[in-house]
Amino acid sequence: MSYRHSLIKILFTLHGAWLATGGAALAENVWLDNKASLRVDVEVTEAPTSPEAGIIAMIPDGGLLPKPVPEPVVYGADGKLLPSEVLWHNPNEGLAVVFQPPTGGNTVSLYFKGVAAAARGTGALRPSLLVYTRELTSASLELAQIIPNRLTGITDTRVTQVAVIGQRGNPMGKDDNYLSYYTGWIKRAKAARVYFATISDEGSELRIDGKSVASWPGLHTRKDGAKGQFGGWVELSAGLHRIEYFHFEKEGDQETQAAWRIPGETSGDLPVMIPATAFIRSGKASLVRAAFRDGRPVAAIAGNTRAVNYFWFGTLPANLFRLEAVLTADNPPDTVYTWSPDPERRRTGPTLDWIFEGPEPRPLTLTASNAKGASLVTVPVLSFTPPPKASVGQPSDRQAFRNSLLNMCRAIPAGKDPCARWSPDLWATLVGVSEPYRGYDLLLEIVSRESGSLKALTPADRSLLQDILIGTMRIINTNDVSKWLGRFEETDPDREGKRRWKDERFDFVLYDLQDIPAARPLAAEFQSRAMNPAETAMANVRMGDVERAAGNIEAATRLYSSAQDRYREATRTQTMMRNVQTAATPRGLRRPGDKSQPEEPEEALRVTTQNWKTFAVQEAAYLATTRNLIKKGYLFEARSVLRKWELEVPLCKLSGDYPLAEAEYFIAAQHYTRALAGLRIYRKGVDVSASLPEAMGLEMDCLTRLNRVAAAKELAKDIAKRFPNHPIGERARQVLEYGI
């Protein structure tokens, strides 16, 4: 089965827009049929190739059209009654009507009223070329042959116009287990003896003027009939001739093809597909406005709606739809639009981004209401053609899916878990489109309202989402950071997780709040709780960070040096232990998959000597790696490199490139306050450094981004004075002159 079977499309993508209404706009018009409750105006957009083919208009239903059976009466713009005929009516989806081409302009009005049984028309029109399809697990040629008797009032039959009888799939649904029925008219300029044939997979039959001329029943592929072996000769007179084609498909490849051979007209000895030029073609009309006679607004959805794109992180694709109530300008201004993907979820507004996952049909309801009343449509959402695949590397695609997930959360009433009914595929989509420092509203909505559904995530995924929330909260809403840090630390069952939250709190207090007295006990707590040399080394780094921020550079230097020595010694001990284990354990006796006994020592950047050349090489490698990851948008990976860097070579925080790389990371995250704090500490802690001009330039940029113009200009004066011939000096002069 192809991928298209598992993609979602709103079924009412027939022609033009699914109407939304013009109660206000049409109030001044005279109703030509006082018994009608609904009026729909359409505009002819494509003329027929022959007048007898008529104009076909597709009108939505799903509860919009009058019951029990909608009967349209069609008038031209000149008030002339136009002959018409209902070609198809699926109460869940819509109605197809063909009418005589108008003579007084391109606008046509259809008046609808409910009757016990709709009139079938005079049969004078010759609509072409249409295909009706029906999905059925017990598909057979016999069932396809009764479709002409099931064109109205049936909820499992669909219709569309096609150019030829020659498809390699289901034009209106899934490609397996379906029936199809084609009907149209061939127009001959002169008489001819014609050989008609059917080429199909599975069974098929072709009729001309009601007589079977080519039949190939049963289960088969196209192979044995590819040369037109299943067919017959017909004497065609000049004029119109009706063609009907019946087909059914079980599984595997699909094909429908009506072919012919006309001596003297077609080339070769084999039949060829009947060309589009052989058929007369009906014109088309698109919906432009509609109104209820009682002034209620009319609900409708854009008819060209299709899935914008999809992500496939789980077992089923998650398809993004951008739903839109159309022609809203014709509704009264007090109209409220309410979307209901299911009875428990509601969202108001003329548009809605929503995700449907998997191939199962879903009902979607749109209600339009105001003081005069309401109308609603409920239409099925089901699989159809595949949309483009969204790109994980495209920020706009990730944001669009996060917006849709937020809508799905906010559609749940307050006091209820917004994700209680989420499938594993939706959870996988959430994790897949999440990224550092983005999606604050969505994640806050989930964690603040959830009552247990987050347990569906793995601990790693849950920690990831919480980490992202805290990061964005530090940018958007600092007042709530401490509360959520405490909650996450308290509920995290893992000791390492609790330590990470403590480290996040320390960073927030020291840099975002710039509260050095409050940061000191947090750093001391790291030291008191350290349980191994690596944790002790990191505790010294954090204590050094406090002293560096306080301007105590000598104390910071001692602490960073101690941390560096401790980490080097711990790393050396671990390497020796691995070497002993490797020597004691023959390679052939290792247990497969035993990660505690790697076959080769892990490669890592680590301090092996205090030689300044080694430090320079390590620093350059870390800087290049961090910048490359930031450039590619891999912020969490860049953060991991920074943490390894500050643990292995913390002295780089004082006069090396670490402060630059750290600032560039937070600038990329748009956390300008945090970047600014680190840069300011660095500037005040060094007198001369090759990185100082660049660091001061970044600091000035952060101030301008935070709209702190006065502070930016004050810093620019210092830069222009200290580095007059440096490129950053020119940038400073621009800030002084223009404030940018």
Beta strands, then each sheet from edge to edge (+ up, - down):
strand 1: 8-10
strand 2: 38-46
strand 3: 55-60
strand 4: 69-76
strand 5: 81-82
strand 6: 84-90
strand 7: 94-99
strand 8: 107-115
strand 9: 130-135
strand 10: 157-161
strand 11: 166-167
strand 12: 178-188
strand 13: 192-201
strand 14: 204-208
strand 15: 211-216
strand 16: 231-236
strand 17: 239-249
strand 18: 255-261
strand 19: 272-273
strand 20: 283-292
strand 21: 307-311
strand 22: 318-324
strand 23: 336-342
strand 24: 345-348
strand 25: 351-357
strand 26: 362-370
strand 27: 373-383
sheet 1: 1+ 27- 26+ 23- 24+
sheet 2: 5+ 4- 8+ 2- 20+ 3+ 7- 6+
sheet 3: 10+ 9- 12+ 17- 14+ 15-
sheet 4: 11+ 18- 13+ 16-
sheet 5: 11+ 18- 19+
sheet 6: 21+ 22- 25+
end
